[in-house]
Amino acid sequence: MLGTVFTVAAMGLGTFFLSSQNEGAGDGHQTAATDTFSEGKLEKQVSDLLAQSQMKTASSHSPQTFGLESAPGTSTSPRVLKATVPACIRNGIGRDDSALAMEEGTYKGREALLVVLPDASDDDTRVTAYIVDAACVAGPSSASAAKVLLEHAYTRD
């Protein structure tokens, strides 16, 4: 009987030990879950961002108002659409086109920018999305060039 008690106690401690290790392993998944951008969801994000950009442009009464920024104190959307891409981002991408849309976020735990440009082949039905490390934006230097973390071309909806 004493052996049974010790066996049950050992199994209980073993279960407790394993569950506490699994909780620690889950922390890595939380970081991935907080990323704004992911390769699997990028096509939809680009499509949504372009649609939002087109709606803003269509509803705007003043010319060249690509910018969509939330009013202070509101949190309607974390998206920021701009026509001008920072110099270090342009250097990293290797293109100086005006962006169709741009969004700030995170990718694999890094501060990043999603930059959507017209396709380099001048095909109006396609766009190229770049996820670029945004560290150079906060601390720019004249020779800095952002690192492109992901590049993918998509058909424009």
OpenMM code with the backbone's topology and positions (N, CA, C; nanometers):
from openmm import Vec3, app, unit

residues = "MET LEU GLY THR VAL PHE THR VAL ALA ALA MET GLY LEU GLY THR PHE PHE LEU SER SER GLN ASN GLU GLY ALA GLY ASP GLY HIS GLN THR ALA ALA THR ASP THR PHE SER GLU GLY LYS LEU GLU LYS GLN VAL SER ASP LEU LEU ALA GLN SER GLN MET LYS THR ALA SER SER HIS SER PRO GLN THR PHE GLY LEU GLU SER ALA PRO GLY THR SER THR SER PRO ARG VAL LEU LYS ALA THR VAL PRO ALA CYS ILE ARG ASN GLY ILE GLY ARG ASP ASP SER ALA LEU ALA MET GLU GLU GLY THR TYR LYS GLY ARG GLU ALA LEU LEU VAL VAL LEU PRO ASP ALA SER ASP ASP ASP THR ARG VAL THR ALA TYR ILE VAL ASP ALA ALA CYS VAL ALA GLY PRO SER SER ALA SER ALA ALA LYS VAL LEU LEU GLU HIS ALA TYR THR ARG ASP".split()
positions = [
    Vec3(0.0829, -0.1186, 0.0000),
    Vec3(0.0000, 0.0000, 0.0000),
    Vec3(0.0879, 0.1257, 0.0000),
    Vec3(0.1940, 0.1230, 0.0759),
    Vec3(0.2855, 0.2359, 0.0805),
    Vec3(0.3497, 0.2605, -0.0567),
    Vec3(0.3780, 0.1525, -0.1282),
    Vec3(0.4334, 0.1628, -0.2641),
    Vec3(0.3368, 0.2334, -0.3588),
    Vec3(0.2075, 0.2051, -0.3462),
    Vec3(0.1055, 0.2685, -0.4290),
    Vec3(0.1001, 0.4181, -0.4024),
    Vec3(0.1078, 0.4584, -0.2763),
    Vec3(0.1047, 0.5998, -0.2398),
    Vec3(0.2231, 0.6726, -0.3020),
    Vec3(0.3432, 0.6122, -0.2925),
    Vec3(0.4611, 0.6756, -0.3504),
    Vec3(0.4519, 0.6829, -0.5033),
    Vec3(0.3955, 0.5802, -0.5654),
    Vec3(0.3794, 0.5796, -0.7112),
    Vec3(0.2856, 0.6912, -0.7548),
    Vec3(0.1727, 0.7064, -0.6865),
    Vec3(0.0765, 0.8119, -0.7191),
    Vec3(0.1399, 0.9487, -0.6980),
    Vec3(0.2149, 0.9652, -0.5899),
    Vec3(0.2814, 1.0928, -0.5624),
    Vec3(0.3853, 1.1236, -0.6693),
    Vec3(0.4612, 1.0243, -0.7097),
    Vec3(0.5632, 1.0434, -0.8137),
    Vec3(0.4983, 1.0805, -0.9467),
    Vec3(0.3872, 1.0172, -0.9782),
    Vec3(0.3163, 1.0486, -1.1036),
    Vec3(0.2622, 1.1914, -1.0982),
    Vec3(0.2121, 1.2318, -0.9833),
    Vec3(0.1612, 1.3679, -0.9682),
    Vec3(0.2704, 1.4705, -0.9866),
    Vec3(0.3856, 1.4485, -0.9242),
    Vec3(0.4983, 1.5399, -0.9403),
    Vec3(0.5486, 1.5419, -1.0840),
    Vec3(0.5528, 1.4263, -1.1461),
    Vec3(0.5959, 1.4180, -1.2863),
    Vec3(0.5024, 1.4958, -1.3771),
    Vec3(0.3728, 1.4830, -1.3540),
    Vec3(0.2744, 1.5565, -1.4329),
    Vec3(0.2906, 1.7064, -1.4122),
    Vec3(0.3103, 1.7489, -1.2884),
    Vec3(0.3295, 1.8896, -1.2580),
    Vec3(0.4552, 1.9427, -1.3279),
    Vec3(0.5641, 1.8672, -1.3224),
    Vec3(0.6906, 1.9073, -1.3835),
    Vec3(0.6754, 1.9217, -1.5348),
    Vec3(0.6127, 1.8250, -1.6006),
    Vec3(0.5942, 1.8299, -1.7452),
    Vec3(0.5040, 1.9456, -1.7869),
    Vec3(0.3966, 1.9705, -1.7112),
    Vec3(0.3064, 2.0796, -1.7477),
    Vec3(0.3746, 2.2147, -1.7319),
    Vec3(0.4612, 2.2306, -1.6318),
    Vec3(0.5308, 2.3581, -1.6149),
    Vec3(0.6318, 2.3792, -1.7271),
    Vec3(0.6935, 2.2733, -1.7796),
    Vec3(0.7849, 2.2874, -1.8927),
    Vec3(0.7087, 2.3216, -2.0195),
    Vec3(0.5920, 2.2652, -2.0400),
    Vec3(0.5113, 2.2956, -2.1578),
    Vec3(0.4660, 2.4401, -2.1579),
    Vec3(0.4362, 2.4970, -2.0397),
    Vec3(0.3969, 2.6371, -2.0326),
    Vec3(0.5110, 2.7260, -2.0783),
    Vec3(0.6336, 2.6940, -2.0420),
    Vec3(0.7505, 2.7709, -2.0841),
    Vec3(0.7706, 2.7620, -2.2333),
    Vec3(0.7457, 2.6451, -2.2925),
    Vec3(0.7613, 2.6289, -2.4369),
    Vec3(0.6568, 2.7080, -2.5119),
    Vec3(0.5425, 2.7325, -2.4529),
    Vec3(0.4361, 2.8079, -2.5180),
    Vec3(0.4696, 2.9545, -2.5338),
    Vec3(0.5659, 3.0053, -2.4556),
    Vec3(0.6022, 3.1460, -2.4656),
    Vec3(0.6522, 3.1820, -2.6042),
    Vec3(0.7240, 3.0917, -2.6709),
    Vec3(0.7727, 3.1182, -2.8058),
    Vec3(0.6573, 3.1345, -2.9032),
    Vec3(0.5504, 3.0636, -2.8816),
    Vec3(0.4344, 3.0756, -2.9689),
    Vec3(0.3633, 3.2080, -2.9479),
    Vec3(0.3683, 3.2630, -2.8264),
    Vec3(0.3058, 3.3919, -2.8018),
    Vec3(0.3734, 3.5003, -2.8832),
    Vec3(0.5062, 3.4961, -2.8957),
    Vec3(0.5783, 3.5948, -2.9748),
    Vec3(0.5326, 3.5874, -3.1202),
    Vec3(0.5222, 3.4661, -3.1747),
    Vec3(0.4787, 3.4505, -3.3125),
    Vec3(0.3356, 3.4997, -3.3300),
    Vec3(0.2521, 3.4784, -3.2290),
    Vec3(0.1125, 3.5195, -3.2379),
    Vec3(0.0984, 3.6714, -3.2371),
    Vec3(0.1954, 3.7430, -3.1805),
    Vec3(0.1867, 3.8882, -3.1754),
    Vec3(0.2442, 3.9546, -3.3000),
    Vec3(0.3045, 3.8776, -3.3903),
    Vec3(0.3554, 3.9346, -3.5145),
    Vec3(0.2396, 3.9858, -3.5991),
    Vec3(0.2578, 4.1041, -3.6549),
    Vec3(0.1568, 4.1634, -3.7415),
    Vec3(0.1543, 4.0941, -3.8771),
    Vec3(0.2724, 4.0609, -3.9268),
    Vec3(0.2851, 4.0016, -4.0601),
    Vec3(0.3300, 3.8570, -4.0513),
    Vec3(0.2770, 3.7753, -4.1422),
    Vec3(0.3234, 3.6380, -4.1562),
    Vec3(0.3104, 3.6009, -4.3030),
    Vec3(0.3975, 3.5134, -4.3466),
    Vec3(0.3989, 3.4750, -4.4876),
    Vec3(0.2656, 3.4151, -4.5308),
    Vec3(0.2042, 3.3368, -4.4430),
    Vec3(0.0780, 3.2715, -4.4773),
    Vec3(-0.0397, 3.3667, -4.4928),
    Vec3(-0.0349, 3.4824, -4.4247),
    Vec3(-0.1456, 3.5773, -4.4284),
    Vec3(-0.1144, 3.7013, -4.5122),
    Vec3(0.0044, 3.7062, -4.5709),
    Vec3(0.0489, 3.8279, -4.6379),
    Vec3(-0.0385, 3.8656, -4.7573),
    Vec3(-0.0788, 3.7686, -4.8369),
    Vec3(-0.1597, 3.8000, -4.9557),
    Vec3(-0.2894, 3.8707, -4.9166),
    Vec3(-0.3569, 3.8211, -4.8131),
    Vec3(-0.4810, 3.8846, -4.7674),
    Vec3(-0.4525, 4.0228, -4.7101),
    Vec3(-0.3426, 4.0363, -4.6348),
    Vec3(-0.3068, 4.1661, -4.5787),
    Vec3(-0.2808, 4.2682, -4.6892),
    Vec3(-0.2114, 4.2267, -4.7939),
    Vec3(-0.1836, 4.3165, -4.9064),
    Vec3(-0.3139, 4.3555, -4.9752),
    Vec3(-0.3996, 4.2592, -4.9983),
    Vec3(-0.5282, 4.2855, -5.0625),
    Vec3(-0.6119, 4.3830, -4.9799),
    Vec3(-0.6200, 4.3592, -4.8494),
    Vec3(-0.6962, 4.4474, -4.7610),
    Vec3(-0.6364, 4.5876, -4.7574),
    Vec3(-0.5053, 4.5951, -4.7524),
    Vec3(-0.4370, 4.7238, -4.7463),
    Vec3(-0.4595, 4.8035, -4.8742),
    Vec3(-0.4532, 4.7362, -4.9885),
    Vec3(-0.4787, 4.8052, -5.1155),
    Vec3(-0.6244, 4.8507, -5.1261),
    Vec3(-0.7163, 4.7677, -5.0798),
    Vec3(-0.8582, 4.8048, -5.0812),
    Vec3(-0.8818, 4.9265, -4.9931),
    Vec3(-0.8194, 4.9277, -4.8759),
    Vec3(-0.8332, 5.0407, -4.7843),
    Vec3(-0.7727, 5.1667, -4.8467),
    Vec3(-0.6609, 5.1507, -4.9131),
    Vec3(-0.5957, 5.2635, -4.9793),
    Vec3(-0.6833, 5.3192, -5.0910),
    Vec3(-0.7433, 5.2309, -5.1691),
    Vec3(-0.8306, 5.2738, -5.2788),
    Vec3(-0.9553, 5.3435, -5.2253),
    Vec3(-1.0128, 5.2919, -5.1153),
    Vec3(-1.1312, 5.3553, -5.0573),
    Vec3(-1.0961, 5.4937, -5.0060),
    Vec3(-0.9817, 5.5069, -4.9421),
    Vec3(-0.9397, 5.6364, -4.8886),
    Vec3(-0.9156, 5.7354, -5.0023),
    Vec3(-0.8507, 5.6908, -5.1079),
    Vec3(-0.8227, 5.7773, -5.2209),
    Vec3(-0.9525, 5.8182, -5.2907),
    Vec3(-1.0448, 5.7245, -5.3068),
    Vec3(-1.1712, 5.7531, -5.3735),
    Vec3(-1.2592, 5.8474, -5.2923),
    Vec3(-1.2540, 5.8364, -5.1597),
    Vec3(-1.3402, 5.9197, -5.0766),
    Vec3(-1.2777, 6.0543, -5.0422),
    Vec3(-1.1537, 6.0734, -5.0774),
    Vec3(-1.0842, 6.1974, -5.0450),
    Vec3(-1.1209, 6.3062, -5.1447),
    Vec3(-1.1345, 6.4287, -5.0944),
    Vec3(-1.1671, 6.5404, -5.1812),
    Vec3(-1.0443, 6.6183, -5.2234),
    Vec3(-0.9334, 6.6000, -5.1530),
    Vec3(-0.8128, 6.6723, -5.1896),
    Vec3(-0.7181, 6.5791, -5.2642),
    Vec3(-0.6432, 6.6316, -5.3597),
    Vec3(-0.5532, 6.5464, -5.4365),
    Vec3(-0.4350, 6.5000, -5.3525),
    Vec3(-0.3785, 6.3840, -5.3899),
    Vec3(-0.2592, 6.3268, -5.3287),
    Vec3(-0.2712, 6.3064, -5.1780),
    Vec3(-0.3851, 6.2629, -5.1312),
    Vec3(-0.3992, 6.2340, -4.9884),
    Vec3(-0.3938, 6.0841, -4.9678),
    Vec3(-0.2754, 6.0293, -4.9811),
    Vec3(-0.2557, 5.8869, -4.9599),
    Vec3(-0.2535, 5.8530, -4.8123),
    Vec3(-0.2255, 5.9514, -4.7279),
    Vec3(-0.2051, 5.9233, -4.5860),
    Vec3(-0.3331, 5.8910, -4.5125),
    Vec3(-0.3335, 5.7821, -4.4395),
    Vec3(-0.4444, 5.7455, -4.3529),
    Vec3(-0.3861, 5.7251, -4.2158),
    Vec3(-0.4156, 5.8168, -4.1259),
    Vec3(-0.3637, 5.8042, -3.9916),
    Vec3(-0.4781, 5.8228, -3.8942),
    Vec3(-0.4804, 5.7436, -3.7905),
    Vec3(-0.5847, 5.7537, -3.6895),
    Vec3(-0.5714, 5.8866, -3.6160),
    Vec3(-0.6844, 5.9430, -3.5803),
    Vec3(-0.6836, 6.0663, -3.5018),
    Vec3(-0.6283, 6.0354, -3.3640),
    Vec3(-0.5645, 6.1334, -3.2997),
    Vec3(-0.5100, 6.1080, -3.1666),
    Vec3(-0.6192, 6.0572, -3.0712),
    Vec3(-0.5848, 5.9533, -2.9965),
    Vec3(-0.6789, 5.8986, -2.8988),
    Vec3(-0.7715, 5.7927, -2.9554),
    Vec3(-0.7641, 5.7674, -3.0866),
    Vec3(-0.8483, 5.6628, -3.1445),
    Vec3(-0.7607, 5.5451, -3.1818),
    Vec3(-0.8208, 5.4292, -3.1850),
    Vec3(-0.7448, 5.3097, -3.2224),
    Vec3(-0.8244, 5.2306, -3.3250),
    Vec3(-0.8665, 5.2978, -3.4322),
    Vec3(-0.9476, 5.2312, -3.5328),
    Vec3(-0.8679, 5.1304, -3.6125),
    Vec3(-0.7397, 5.1588, -3.6367),
    Vec3(-0.6587, 5.0683, -3.7150),
    Vec3(-0.5125, 5.1002, -3.6952),
    Vec3(-0.4261, 4.9980, -3.6887),
    Vec3(-0.2839, 5.0251, -3.6751),
    Vec3(-0.2182, 5.0569, -3.8081),
    Vec3(-0.2937, 5.0624, -3.9136),
    Vec3(-0.2380, 5.0804, -4.0467),
    Vec3(-0.2048, 5.2252, -4.0750),
    Vec3(-0.0961, 5.2432, -4.1438),
    Vec3(-0.0547, 5.3759, -4.1848),
    Vec3(-0.0216, 5.3670, -4.3329),
    Vec3(-0.0939, 5.4402, -4.4137),
    Vec3(-0.0695, 5.4409, -4.5568),
    Vec3(0.0059, 5.5684, -4.5919),
    Vec3(0.1132, 5.5547, -4.6622),
    Vec3(0.1937, 5.6691, -4.6995),
    Vec3(0.2364, 5.6539, -4.8439),
    Vec3(0.2610, 5.7645, -4.9105),
    Vec3(0.3108, 5.7598, -5.0468),
    Vec3(0.4633, 5.7605, -5.0487),
    Vec3(0.5268, 5.8110, -4.9444),
    Vec3(0.6714, 5.8231, -4.9427),
    Vec3(0.7334, 5.7153, -4.8551),
    Vec3(0.8237, 5.6411, -4.9127),
    Vec3(0.8943, 5.5352, -4.8414),
    Vec3(1.0240, 5.5947, -4.7866),
    Vec3(1.0574, 5.5707, -4.6588),
    Vec3(1.1832, 5.6223, -4.6044),
    Vec3(1.3030, 5.5796, -4.6892),
    Vec3(1.4044, 5.6654, -4.6949),
    Vec3(1.5207, 5.6429, -4.7819),
    Vec3(1.5900, 5.5098, -4.7548),
    Vec3(1.6080, 5.4745, -4.6275),
    Vec3(1.6791, 5.3496, -4.5985),
    Vec3(1.5983, 5.2275, -4.6439),
    Vec3(1.4654, 5.2388, -4.6408),
    Vec3(1.3795, 5.1297, -4.6888),
    Vec3(1.3909, 5.1197, -4.8405),
    Vec3(1.3855, 5.2350, -4.9089),
    Vec3(1.4025, 5.2360, -5.0553),
    Vec3(1.5370, 5.1762, -5.0940),
    Vec3(1.6425, 5.2104, -5.0194),
    Vec3(1.7759, 5.1561, -5.0485),
    Vec3(1.7784, 5.0049, -5.0329),
    Vec3(1.7142, 4.9542, -4.9298),
    Vec3(1.7097, 4.8103, -4.9072),
    Vec3(1.6319, 4.7363, -5.0141),
    Vec3(1.5202, 4.7946, -5.0554),
    Vec3(1.4371, 4.7330, -5.1594),
    Vec3(1.5045, 4.7462, -5.2950),
    Vec3(1.5737, 4.8568, -5.3142),
    Vec3(1.6395, 4.8800, -5.4426),
    Vec3(1.5492, 4.9461, -5.5446),
    Vec3(1.4425, 5.0091, -5.4959),
    Vec3(1.3485, 5.0788, -5.5847),
    Vec3(1.3087, 5.2099, -5.5191),
    Vec3(1.2781, 5.3105, -5.6017),
    Vec3(1.2368, 5.4385, -5.5450),
    Vec3(1.0974, 5.4799, -5.5916),
    Vec3(1.0151, 5.3815, -5.6295),
    Vec3(0.8762, 5.4074, -5.6686),
    Vec3(0.7978, 5.4598, -5.5483),
    Vec3(0.6905, 5.5321, -5.5756),
    Vec3(0.5981, 5.5690, -5.4686),
    Vec3(0.5219, 5.4432, -5.4286),
    Vec3(0.5048, 5.4257, -5.2991),
    Vec3(0.4341, 5.3080, -5.2489),
    Vec3(0.2845, 5.3215, -5.2738),
    Vec3(0.2226, 5.2103, -5.3093),
    Vec3(0.0766, 5.2063, -5.3191),
    Vec3(0.0180, 5.2069, -5.1790),
    Vec3(0.0877, 5.1415, -5.0862),
    Vec3(0.0450, 5.1359, -4.9469),
    Vec3(0.1633, 5.0918, -4.8629),
    Vec3(0.1570, 5.1275, -4.7343),
    Vec3(0.2625, 5.0893, -4.6419),
    Vec3(0.1996, 5.0718, -4.5043),
    Vec3(0.2453, 4.9700, -4.4320),
    Vec3(0.1918, 4.9438, -4.2985),
    Vec3(0.3055, 4.9080, -4.2042),
    Vec3(0.3001, 4.9619, -4.0829),
    Vec3(0.3983, 4.9304, -3.9794),
    Vec3(0.3507, 4.8076, -3.9026),
    Vec3(0.4451, 4.7270, -3.8563),
    Vec3(0.4091, 4.6107, -3.7778),
    Vec3(0.5318, 4.5344, -3.7341),
    Vec3(0.5141, 4.4051, -3.7071),
    Vec3(0.6251, 4.3191, -3.6676),
    Vec3(0.6249, 4.1936, -3.7530),
    Vec3(0.7441, 4.1413, -3.7770),
    Vec3(0.7619, 4.0181, -3.8525),
    Vec3(0.8723, 3.9387, -3.7833),
    Vec3(0.8398, 3.8197, -3.7364),
    Vec3(0.9336, 3.7340, -3.6644),
    Vec3(1.0019, 3.8096, -3.5508),
    Vec3(0.9223, 3.8869, -3.4775),
    Vec3(0.9715, 3.9574, -3.3607),
    Vec3(1.0466, 4.0863, -3.3895),
    Vec3(1.0588, 4.1257, -3.5153),
    Vec3(1.1311, 4.2473, -3.5518),
    Vec3(1.0338, 4.3551, -3.5962),
    Vec3(1.0674, 4.4813, -3.5643),
    Vec3(0.9901, 4.5932, -3.6159),
    Vec3(1.0070, 4.5911, -3.7675),
    Vec3(0.8964, 4.6009, -3.8404),
    Vec3(0.9023, 4.5886, -3.9860),
    Vec3(0.8023, 4.6817, -4.0524),
    Vec3(0.8259, 4.7037, -4.1800),
    Vec3(0.7312, 4.7773, -4.2632),
    Vec3(0.6892, 4.6866, -4.3774),
    Vec3(0.5608, 4.6848, -4.4051),
    Vec3(0.5086, 4.6193, -4.5244),
    Vec3(0.4943, 4.7290, -4.6282),
    Vec3(0.5664, 4.7161, -4.7372),
    Vec3(0.5633, 4.8161, -4.8437),
    Vec3(0.5089, 4.7477, -4.9680),
    Vec3(0.4025, 4.8050, -5.0252),
    Vec3(0.3419, 4.7496, -5.1457),
    Vec3(0.3716, 4.8451, -5.2605),
    Vec3(0.4403, 4.7931, -5.3622),
    Vec3(0.4784, 4.8722, -5.4792),
    Vec3(0.4171, 4.8115, -5.6042),
    Vec3(0.4013, 4.8926, -5.7091),
    Vec3(0.3587, 4.8352, -5.8364),
    Vec3(0.4611, 4.7306, -5.8796),
    Vec3(0.4183, 4.6290, -5.9518),
    Vec3(0.5097, 4.5255, -5.9966),
    Vec3(0.6188, 4.5873, -6.0836),
    Vec3(0.7418, 4.5408, -6.0672),
    Vec3(0.8565, 4.5962, -6.1400),
    Vec3(0.8450, 4.5754, -6.2905),
    Vec3(0.7662, 4.4791, -6.3337),
    Vec3(0.7512, 4.4515, -6.4769),
    Vec3(0.6484, 4.5429, -6.5430),
    Vec3(0.5995, 4.6417, -6.4687),
    Vec3(0.4974, 4.7349, -6.5179),
    Vec3(0.3673, 4.6657, -6.5566),
    Vec3(0.3400, 4.5508, -6.4962),
    Vec3(0.2139, 4.4800, -6.5150),
    Vec3(0.1148, 4.5380, -6.4145),
    Vec3(0.0163, 4.6122, -6.4633),
    Vec3(-0.0800, 4.6796, -6.3752),
    Vec3(-0.1665, 4.5843, -6.2942),
    Vec3(-0.1674, 4.4566, -6.3304),
    Vec3(-0.2501, 4.3608, -6.2582),
    Vec3(-0.1764, 4.2971, -6.1413),
    Vec3(-0.0490, 4.3344, -6.1223),
    Vec3(0.0314, 4.2731, -6.0164),
    Vec3(0.0964, 4.3794, -5.9282),
    Vec3(0.1230, 4.3410, -5.8039),
    Vec3(0.1964, 4.4248, -5.7088),
    Vec3(0.3043, 4.3382, -5.6443),
    Vec3(0.4037, 4.4044, -5.5886),
    Vec3(0.5070, 4.3334, -5.5137),
    Vec3(0.5041, 4.3849, -5.3710),
    Vec3(0.4974, 4.2918, -5.2769),
    Vec3(0.4958, 4.3258, -5.1348),
    Vec3(0.6324, 4.2943, -5.0754),
    Vec3(0.6813, 4.3882, -4.9980),
    Vec3(0.8095, 4.3712, -4.9299),
    Vec3(0.7852, 4.3874, -4.7796),
    Vec3(0.8362, 4.2942, -4.7019),
    Vec3(0.8422, 4.3139, -4.5568),
    Vec3(0.9886, 4.3448, -4.5291),
    Vec3(1.0114, 4.4629, -4.4709),
    Vec3(1.1463, 4.5148, -4.4570),
    Vec3(1.1728, 4.5477, -4.3100),
    Vec3(1.2917, 4.5153, -4.2622),
    Vec3(1.3330, 4.5490, -4.1262),
    Vec3(1.3327, 4.7008, -4.1127),
    Vec3(1.2610, 4.7525, -4.0135),
    Vec3(1.2434, 4.8975, -3.9984),
    Vec3(1.3411, 4.9611, -3.9009),
    Vec3(1.4425, 4.8882, -3.8567),
    Vec3(1.5370, 4.9429, -3.7592),
    Vec3(1.6063, 5.0683, -3.8118),
    Vec3(1.6300, 5.0773, -3.9398),
    Vec3(1.7005, 5.1921, -3.9958),
    Vec3(1.6159, 5.3194, -3.9927),
    Vec3(1.4854, 5.3071, -3.9818),
    Vec3(1.3979, 5.4248, -3.9793),
    Vec3(1.4169, 5.5013, -3.8489),
    Vec3(1.4311, 5.4295, -3.7382),
    Vec3(1.4482, 5.4932, -3.6081),
    Vec3(1.5864, 5.5550, -3.5925),
    Vec3(1.6881, 5.4931, -3.6514),
    Vec3(1.8246, 5.5437, -3.6406),
    Vec3(1.8902, 5.5492, -3.7757),
    Vec3(1.8425, 5.6371, -3.8643),
    Vec3(1.8969, 5.6380, -4.0005),
    Vec3(2.0393, 5.6939, -4.0066),
    Vec3(2.1153, 5.6380, -4.0962),
    Vec3(2.2460, 5.6936, -4.1307),
    Vec3(2.2512, 5.7017, -4.2819),
    Vec3(2.3384, 5.7828, -4.3343),
    Vec3(2.3392, 5.8076, -4.4783),
    Vec3(2.3654, 5.6813, -4.5596),
    Vec3(2.4383, 5.5861, -4.5048),
    Vec3(2.4722, 5.4653, -4.5800),
    Vec3(2.3842, 5.3459, -4.5451),
    Vec3(2.2850, 5.3661, -4.4591),
    Vec3(2.2066, 5.2514, -4.4150),
    Vec3(2.1084, 5.2062, -4.5223),
    Vec3(2.0924, 5.0767, -4.5274),
    Vec3(1.9943, 5.0160, -4.6167),
    Vec3(1.9236, 4.9078, -4.5376),
    Vec3(1.7921, 4.9108, -4.5405),
    Vec3(1.7127, 4.8131, -4.4661),
    Vec3(1.7287, 4.6745, -4.5266),
    Vec3(1.7111, 4.5744, -4.4429),
    Vec3(1.7169, 4.4363, -4.4890),
    Vec3(1.5770, 4.3912, -4.5290),
    Vec3(1.5632, 4.3392, -4.6495),
    Vec3(1.4355, 4.2840, -4.6952),
    Vec3(1.4203, 4.1469, -4.6305),
    Vec3(1.3145, 4.1314, -4.5520),
    Vec3(1.2891, 4.0071, -4.4801),
    Vec3(1.2050, 3.9095, -4.5623),
    Vec3(1.1178, 3.9641, -4.6475),
    Vec3(1.0307, 3.8812, -4.7314),
    Vec3(0.9858, 3.9628, -4.8509),
    Vec3(0.9835, 3.9018, -4.9670),
    Vec3(0.9364, 3.9673, -5.0897),
    Vec3(0.8472, 3.8695, -5.1634),
    Vec3(0.7302, 3.9189, -5.2079),
    Vec3(0.6387, 3.8312, -5.2799),
    Vec3(0.5520, 3.9143, -5.3736),
    Vec3(0.5294, 3.8648, -5.4937),
    Vec3(0.4419, 3.9315, -5.5906),
    Vec3(0.3031, 3.8687, -5.5853),
    Vec3(0.2013, 3.9542, -5.5997),
    Vec3(0.0617, 3.9091, -5.5944),
    Vec3(-0.0174, 3.9731, -5.7070),
    Vec3(-0.1264, 3.9078, -5.7431),
    Vec3(-0.2196, 3.9644, -5.8388),
    Vec3(-0.3041, 4.0675, -5.7666),
    Vec3(-0.3199, 4.1810, -5.8283),
    Vec3(-0.4004, 4.2888, -5.7694),
    Vec3(-0.5473, 4.2546, -5.7893),
    Vec3(-0.6256, 4.2665, -5.6815),
    Vec3(-0.7704, 4.2393, -5.6900),
    Vec3(-0.8427, 4.3518, -5.7596),
] * unit.nanometer
topology = app.Topology()
chain = topology.addChain("A")
for resn in residues:
    res = topology.addResidue(resn, chain)
    for name in ("N", "CA", "C"):
        topology.addAtom(name, app.Element.getBySymbol(name[0]), res)
